[in-house]
Amino acid sequence: METQTPDAPDAPAVNAAIWAGCFIGFVSFGFAATFGVFLRPMSEALGWSREVFALSLAIQAICWGITQPLAGMLADRFGSGRVLAAGAAIAATGFAIRGLIIDPTVFVLSGIIVGIGTGAAAFQIVIIALGKIVSPSKRSFIMGLGTASASAGMFVSAPLSVALIGWIGWQNAILFIAVSFLLILPVSVLVHRVSIPTVTAGNSRFGYAIRTAFQDRAYVLLFTGFFVCGFHVAFIQTHLPAYIADQGLSPAIGASSLALIGLFNIAGSFASGWSGQRFSKKRVLSGIYFARAIVIALFILAPLSPGSIYIFSAAMGLLWLSTVPLTTALVAQTQGVSYLATLGGLIFLSHQTGAFLGTWLGGRIYDTYGTYEPMWWAAIVLGIAAALIHLPIRETPGPLAQAS
């Protein structure tokens, strides 16, 4: 398929980078997104409260978010390949520590290392790199393709993790995850070959770009709305398996629910990328958040059963990461691509701030009240708020894009 821009590398190299990027997204997002399946077995085996596990993943989420704009600056300045490779090595180290050292304090602090690693090796870095080397007419679709590959990783990793826990124990299962991140190292070379630095030493005005973007209401609204996405995704992927097991259902159903989310998000990501090429991106985003609120409300109001769980998972899967290609494409559309990795990273920091609260508060509220119900209702209210936040966004180039 022809994906070049006039200044891009040749088509075979670009296509190889696209498939390499999809593989990186598959590996880096899958196990990180479904690590919540370890919550119950680890907490029960070690006698830890759920807040210990949740706090580690919350720290992971916020460190992931803090790392994203910094990794984005490096990617804008030097290209994405080296950033992805470094992140993979750091993430592998963090997961190895989780599997080898059995101590609650170390486990909590391991979230820092894993967060930094997954932030630098994140599929967001990949899709932004791909977005820079394809034409604007294909950008939204290619970003959707990259997001779908991350979803496929989630589909595979959730049941695989549960199977590994049963076969080799949770410690060895975590070490398996650590080794999987090392597979990114050789593949990142293909992304590096075509990764285009868009900021040189002479024009690295990151401070100017960030100030200008935050003076643009369109960017501020995207920044604010993405917080809600992080809250939803992190709370559900961390606590849904435990919530299901708490109701007396099999842990395998919890793993299957995450797998279904990943499976249906493949279709959701493709649909999101496709719709972003044909319809108003802000209106599609608003519809996604409103639909999430409805789906969550129906889930908690209906009697819980394997059938209701699978229907919820499929519906949420269609809406899961479908916000990512649209949000990222809107950042490119309103702010330009010169500082896209940096500004996209800052947007994702907002996402991960929401993820921190969704993960940690879920554990804290459960330990305090013995129920997740307040978190479900908070997710509904935030979904409605996000639907309204996205409607006023301007979809034309702002001052930064015009200056670029």
NUDRENPA-480687 format. One line per field, with one value per residue (C-alpha): x, y, z; residue number from 0. Coordinates in nm, 4 decimals. Layout:
N
x = [X,...] .
y = [Y,...] .
z = [Z,...] .
k = [NUM,...] .
end
This chain:
404
x = [0.0000,0.1245,0.1782,0.4504,0.4507,0.6728,0.9663,0.9102,1.1354,1.0524,0.7289,0.8770,1.0644,0.7540,0.5371,0.7945,0.7952,0.4158,0.4089,0.7017,0.5153,0.2069,0.4169,0.5637,0.2166,0.0991,0.3739,0.4139,0.0460,-0.0949,0.0627,0.0789,-0.2935,-0.4046,-0.1741,-0.4853,-0.5431,-0.2555,-0.4336,-0.6371,-0.3915,-0.1002,-0.2994,-0.4323,-0.0989,0.0991,-0.1658,-0.1479,-0.4368,-0.5669,-0.4423,-0.0806,-0.1330,-0.3504,-0.0977,0.1830,-0.0256,-0.1379,0.2248,0.2991,0.0203,0.1324,0.5005,0.3920,0.2119,0.5024,0.7414,0.5270,0.5957,0.9656,0.9881,0.7934,1.0481,1.3290,1.1326,1.0652,1.4341,1.6067,1.3419,1.1399,1.3457,1.5982,1.3261,1.1231,1.4259,1.5274,1.1730,1.1482,1.4704,1.3535,1.0082,1.1668,1.3788,1.0769,0.8722,1.1718,1.1929,0.8221,0.8756,1.2003,1.1660,0.8722,0.8242,0.5232,0.7352,0.9521,0.6415,0.4863,0.8084,0.8503,0.5621,0.8076,1.0393,0.7625,0.5857,0.8950,0.9619,0.6081,0.5826,0.8853,0.7861,0.4179,0.2097,0.1371,0.5022,0.4616,0.1430,0.2779,0.5934,0.3789,0.1532,0.4515,0.5557,0.2179,0.0065,-0.2576,-0.5310,-0.4133,-0.3010,-0.6178,-0.6467,-0.2808,-0.3158,-0.6229,-0.4225,-0.1531,-0.4137,-0.5840,-0.2548,-0.2288,-0.5826,-0.4883,-0.2105,-0.4668,-0.6874,-0.4036,-0.2282,-0.5232,-0.6048,-0.2369,-0.1474,-0.4176,-0.2972,0.0632,-0.0347,-0.2012,0.0858,0.4017,0.2828,0.2432,0.6157,0.7325,0.4418,0.5691,0.9203,0.7703,0.6269,0.9684,1.1304,0.8560,0.9506,1.3009,1.1463,1.0873,1.4607,1.5401,1.2069,1.2539,1.5325,1.2724,1.0929,1.4226,1.5092,1.2118,1.1509,1.1688,1.2993,1.0807,1.2676,1.6333,1.8812,1.8207,1.4429,1.3828,1.1407,0.9568,0.8614,0.7091,0.5180,0.3757,0.2760,0.1103,-0.0797,-0.2136,-0.3341,-0.5476,-0.8878,-0.9042,-0.5893,-0.6998,-1.0328,-0.8587,-0.6196,-0.9105,-1.1284,-0.8527,-0.8340,-1.1693,-1.0499,-0.7623,-0.9928,-1.2283,-0.9664,-0.7395,-1.0185,-1.1836,-0.8706,-0.7293,-1.0388,-1.2913,-1.1385,-1.1411,-1.4938,-1.6143,-1.4386,-1.5834,-1.9300,-1.8416,-1.7737,-1.4683,-1.1457,-1.1356,-1.4436,-1.2516,-0.9631,-1.2068,-1.3732,-1.0420,-0.9699,-1.3094,-1.2410,-0.9172,-1.0827,-1.3672,-1.1345,-0.9567,-1.2786,-1.3386,-0.9933,-1.0318,-1.3775,-1.2431,-0.9602,-1.1990,-1.4617,-1.1984,-1.1300,-1.4967,-1.6765,-1.6214,-1.3633,-1.4901,-1.8468,-1.7341,-1.5283,-1.8241,-2.0411,-1.7840,-1.7740,-2.1523,-2.1859,-1.9382,-2.1541,-2.4617,-2.2835,-2.1418,-2.4808,-2.6547,-2.3845,-2.4133,-2.7940,-2.8444,-2.8114,-2.4515,-2.4017,-2.1440,-2.3700,-2.3979,-2.0212,-1.9457,-2.1945,-2.0438,-1.6899,-1.7781,-1.9502,-1.6695,-1.4179,-1.5692,-1.5260,-1.2012,-0.9049,-1.1132,-1.0517,-0.6758,-0.6472,-0.9156,-0.7580,-0.4086,-0.5298,-0.7070,-0.3842,-0.2076,-0.4938,-0.5100,-0.1438,0.0541,0.3022,0.6324,0.5835,0.3261,0.5096,0.5648,0.2095,0.0624,0.2717,0.1316,-0.2205,-0.1384,-0.0100,-0.3643,-0.4868,-0.2499,-0.3436,-0.6969,-0.5543,-0.3727,-0.6942,-0.9019,-0.6519,-0.5649,-0.9101,-1.0568,-0.8355,-0.8759,-1.2548,-1.2843,-1.0631,-1.2640,-1.6195,-1.5965,-1.7552,-1.6654,-2.0067,-1.8944,-1.6280,-1.8792,-2.1035,-1.8059,-1.7182,-2.0707,-2.0663,-1.7213,-1.8297,-2.1176,-1.8864,-1.6327,-1.9060,-1.9921,-1.6293,-1.5436,-1.8297,-1.6789,-1.3423,-1.2345,-1.1173,-0.9110,-0.5356,-0.4548,-0.1733,0.0978,0.0000,-0.0149,0.3268,0.4716] .
y = [0.0000,0.3476,0.5415,0.7932,1.1634,1.3567,1.3617,1.0135,0.7085,0.4616,0.2648,-0.0798,0.0682,0.2552,-0.0550,-0.2600,0.0079,0.0006,-0.3738,-0.3469,-0.0730,-0.2929,-0.5708,-0.3318,-0.2096,-0.5711,-0.6649,-0.3462,-0.2769,-0.6272,-0.7478,-0.4004,-0.3463,-0.6842,-0.7112,-0.6733,-1.0502,-1.0887,-0.8784,-1.1488,-1.4415,-1.2285,-1.0579,-1.3908,-1.5730,-1.2977,-1.1682,-0.8156,-0.5702,-0.4797,-0.1262,-0.2508,-0.3942,-0.1035,0.1550,-0.0084,-0.0005,0.3548,0.4660,0.2780,0.4686,0.8134,0.7440,0.6193,0.9488,1.1633,0.9735,1.0198,1.3897,1.3451,1.0436,1.2450,1.5281,1.2775,1.1174,1.4575,1.5442,1.2119,0.9788,0.7061,0.3883,0.4469,0.5657,0.2477,0.0225,0.1958,0.1774,-0.1947,-0.2661,-0.0609,-0.2243,-0.5706,-0.4786,-0.3542,-0.6679,-0.8857,-0.7068,-0.7758,-1.1448,-1.1881,-0.9721,-1.0514,-0.7410,-0.5066,-0.1903,-0.3099,-0.4134,-0.0703,0.1059,-0.1247,0.0719,0.3578,0.1450,-0.0302,0.3021,0.4689,0.1705,0.1280,0.5046,0.5084,0.1868,0.2767,0.2252,0.6001,0.6650,0.4138,0.5563,0.9117,0.7985,0.6318,0.9366,1.1490,0.9318,0.8809,1.1303,1.3280,1.1462,0.8131,0.9341,0.8570,0.5076,0.4168,0.5387,0.3200,0.0251,0.0796,0.1060,-0.2113,-0.4001,-0.2927,-0.4202,-0.7531,-0.7753,-0.7246,-0.9965,-1.2494,-1.1534,-1.1728,-1.5445,-1.6222,-1.4638,-1.6642,-1.9824,-1.9085,-1.8416,-2.1834,-2.3627,-2.2062,-1.9844,-1.6080,-1.5379,-1.7196,-1.5739,-1.2248,-1.3222,-1.4424,-1.0929,-0.9405,-1.1522,-1.0642,-0.6963,-0.7829,-0.8938,-0.5256,-0.4494,-0.5979,-0.4917,-0.1274,-0.1034,-0.1084,0.1892,0.3698,0.3440,0.5562,0.7609,1.1272,1.3802,1.6884,1.9126,2.0003,2.1575,2.4952,2.4957,2.2971,2.5499,2.3016,2.5650,2.7861,2.4932,2.3842,2.7383,2.8007,2.4723,2.5375,2.8803,2.7043,2.6000,2.3030,2.1531,2.2262,2.0504,1.7473,1.7448,1.7569,1.5010,1.2403,1.2297,1.0515,0.7896,0.7023,0.6790,0.4406,0.2172,0.1812,0.1170,-0.1479,-0.3308,-0.3409,-0.4172,-0.5881,-0.9397,-0.9045,-0.7578,-1.0604,-1.3094,-1.1309,-1.2216,-1.5906,-1.6347,-1.8082,-1.6055,-1.7366,-1.5249,-1.2167,-1.2981,-1.3685,-1.0319,-0.8509,-1.0658,-0.9776,-0.6091,-0.6488,-0.8480,-0.6043,-0.3081,-0.4261,-0.3570,-0.0404,0.0966,0.0296,0.1853,0.4857,0.5384,0.4970,0.7317,0.9954,1.0177,1.0709,1.2420,1.5127,1.3698,1.5677,1.4446,1.0843,1.1286,1.2805,0.9891,0.7369,0.8867,0.9102,0.5496,0.4423,0.6056,0.4199,0.0840,0.1120,0.2147,-0.0814,-0.3171,-0.2225,-0.2051,-0.5436,-0.8738,-0.9974,-1.3151,-1.4515,-1.3328,-0.9762,-0.9654,-1.0759,-0.8293,-0.5488,-0.6483,-0.6572,-0.3188,-0.1586,-0.3152,-0.1285,0.1947,0.1112,0.2667,0.4095,0.7486,0.7291,0.7646,1.0352,1.2334,1.2037,1.2935,1.6003,1.7098,1.6796,1.8569,2.1510,2.1803,2.0436,1.7532,1.9240,1.8745,1.5973,1.3439,1.6070,1.7412,1.3941,1.2864,1.5681,1.4694,1.1178,1.2517,1.3701,1.0218,0.8595,1.1010,0.9718,0.6187,0.6785,0.7843,0.5084,0.2400,0.3601,0.4806,0.1493,-0.0369,0.2229,0.2366,-0.1426,-0.1832,0.0862,-0.0024,-0.3568,-0.2550,-0.0956,0.0685,0.4321,0.3891,0.2638,0.5656,0.8024,0.6480,0.7171,1.0829,1.1385,0.9784,1.2236,1.5140,1.4077,1.3811,1.7460,1.8630,1.7510,1.9248,2.2813,2.1668,2.3542,2.1198,2.3689,2.4469,2.6628,2.9164,2.6531,2.4621,2.7838,2.8919,2.5528] .
z = [0.0000,-0.0793,0.2435,0.1603,0.2021,-0.0424,0.2022,0.3434,0.2886,0.0135,0.0343,0.1239,0.4201,0.5357,0.5088,0.7010,0.9712,0.9903,1.0521,1.2939,1.4786,1.4979,1.6511,1.9080,2.0019,2.0288,2.2748,2.4762,2.5409,2.5793,2.9031,3.0573,2.9957,3.1323,3.4332,3.6488,3.6152,3.8645,4.1298,4.2998,4.2823,4.4052,4.6812,4.8082,4.7841,4.9572,5.1968,5.0514,5.0491,4.7052,4.7546,4.7400,4.3929,4.2821,4.4059,4.2080,3.8908,3.9677,4.0015,3.6808,3.5084,3.6226,3.5483,3.2063,3.1584,3.2811,3.0544,2.7428,2.6756,2.7601,2.5298,2.2741,2.2867,2.2267,1.9429,1.7808,1.8119,1.7339,1.5909,1.7623,1.7177,1.9958,2.2331,2.1778,2.2303,2.5528,2.6835,2.6103,2.8024,3.1022,3.1055,3.0929,3.3956,3.5901,3.5271,3.6179,3.9538,4.0121,3.9525,4.1437,4.4572,4.6843,4.8943,4.8941,4.9019,4.6128,4.4215,4.4659,4.3625,4.0622,3.9140,3.8578,3.6429,3.4529,3.3996,3.2556,3.0307,2.9027,2.8544,2.6252,2.4442,2.4249,2.1155,2.1287,2.0382,1.7557,1.6050,1.6220,1.4421,1.1756,1.1570,1.0579,0.7639,0.5990,0.4105,0.6049,0.4112,0.5566,0.8997,1.0944,0.9429,1.0091,1.3680,1.3957,1.2617,1.5249,1.7973,1.6747,1.7040,2.0672,2.1167,1.9615,2.2191,2.4934,2.3417,2.3487,2.6720,2.9153,2.8682,2.8140,3.1487,3.3296,3.1603,3.2547,3.6163,3.6231,3.4493,3.5939,3.8787,3.8938,3.9514,3.6403,3.4454,3.5274,3.4176,3.0886,3.0435,3.1132,2.8416,2.5917,2.6074,2.4855,2.1538,2.0798,2.0609,1.7169,1.5664,1.6683,1.4087,1.1308,1.2871,1.3392,0.9677,0.8660,1.1804,1.0836,1.3387,1.2947,1.5366,1.4824,1.7213,1.5591,1.5971,1.9174,2.0674,2.2874,2.5441,2.2762,2.1258,2.4614,2.5632,2.2283,2.2400,2.5902,2.4788,2.2189,2.3564,2.1194,2.2715,2.6287,2.5700,2.4201,2.7163,2.9622,2.7882,2.7594,3.1401,3.1370,2.8907,3.1236,3.4244,3.2439,3.0876,3.3916,3.6417,3.4268,3.3127,3.6672,3.8726,3.6429,3.6830,4.0629,4.0568,3.8614,4.0918,4.3968,4.2707,4.2860,3.9154,3.7722,3.7358,3.3796,3.3059,3.4225,3.1899,2.9070,2.9669,2.9137,2.6104,2.4634,2.5233,2.3304,2.0513,1.9941,2.0288,1.7159,1.5277,1.7301,1.6504,1.2779,1.2815,1.4697,1.2218,0.9288,1.0724,1.1454,0.7714,0.6865,0.9734,1.2319,1.4716,1.7691,1.7203,1.6915,2.0114,2.1923,2.0844,2.2092,2.5587,2.5800,2.4667,2.7358,3.0039,2.8780,2.8549,3.2090,3.3488,3.1872,3.3136,3.6807,3.6736,3.5084,3.6993,3.6783,3.4777,3.2338,2.9511,3.0825,3.1383,2.7839,2.6351,2.8439,2.7420,2.3732,2.3894,2.5884,2.3519,2.0587,2.2581,2.4405,2.2578,1.9766,2.1362,2.0743,1.6928,1.6908,1.9738,1.8282,1.4804,1.6221,1.7905,1.4539,1.2767,1.5186,1.6247,1.3277,1.3235,1.4063,1.7810,1.7559,1.9750,2.2442,2.2454,2.2033,2.5018,2.7124,2.6132,2.7242,3.0567,3.1174,3.0202,3.2683,3.5442,3.5030,3.4941,3.8228,3.9940,3.8364,3.9411,4.2898,4.3920,4.2812,4.5275,4.8025,4.7782,4.7705,5.0780,5.2597,5.1608,5.0259,4.6952,4.3613,4.3143,4.3765,4.1079,3.8519,3.9091,3.8904,3.5538,3.4272,3.5348,3.3834,3.0555,3.0197,3.1077,2.8434,2.5800,2.6432,2.6661,2.3123,2.1317,2.1300,1.9872,1.6723,1.3962,1.1966,1.2317,1.5327,1.5826,1.6288,1.3149,1.1161,1.2437,1.1487] .
k = [0,1,2,3,4,5,6,7,8,9,10,11,12,13,14,15,16,17,18,19,20,21,22,23,24,25,26,27,28,29,30,31,32,33,34,35,36,37,38,39,40,41,42,43,44,45,46,47,48,49,50,51,52,53,54,55,56,57,58,59,60,61,62,63,64,65,66,67,68,69,70,71,72,73,74,75,76,77,78,79,80,81,82,83,84,85,86,87,88,89,90,91,92,93,94,95,96,97,98,99,100,101,102,103,104,105,106,107,108,109,110,111,112,113,114,115,116,117,118,119,120,121,122,123,124,125,126,127,128,129,130,131,132,133,134,135,136,137,138,139,140,141,142,143,144,145,146,147,148,149,150,151,152,153,154,155,156,157,158,159,160,161,162,163,164,165,166,167,168,169,170,171,172,173,174,175,176,177,178,179,180,181,182,183,184,185,186,187,188,189,190,191,192,193,194,195,196,197,198,199,200,201,202,203,204,205,206,207,208,209,210,211,212,213,214,215,216,217,218,219,220,221,222,223,224,225,226,227,228,229,230,231,232,233,234,235,236,237,238,239,240,241,242,243,244,245,246,247,248,249,250,251,252,253,254,255,256,257,258,259,260,261,262,263,264,265,266,267,268,269,270,271,272,273,274,275,276,277,278,279,280,281,282,283,284,285,286,287,288,289,290,291,292,293,294,295,296,297,298,299,300,301,302,303,304,305,306,307,308,309,310,311,312,313,314,315,316,317,318,319,320,321,322,323,324,325,326,327,328,329,330,331,332,333,334,335,336,337,338,339,340,341,342,343,344,345,346,347,348,349,350,351,352,353,354,355,356,357,358,359,360,361,362,363,364,365,366,367,368,369,370,371,372,373,374,375,376,377,378,379,380,381,382,383,384,385,386,387,388,389,390,391,392,393,394,395,396,397,398,399,400,401,402,403] .
end
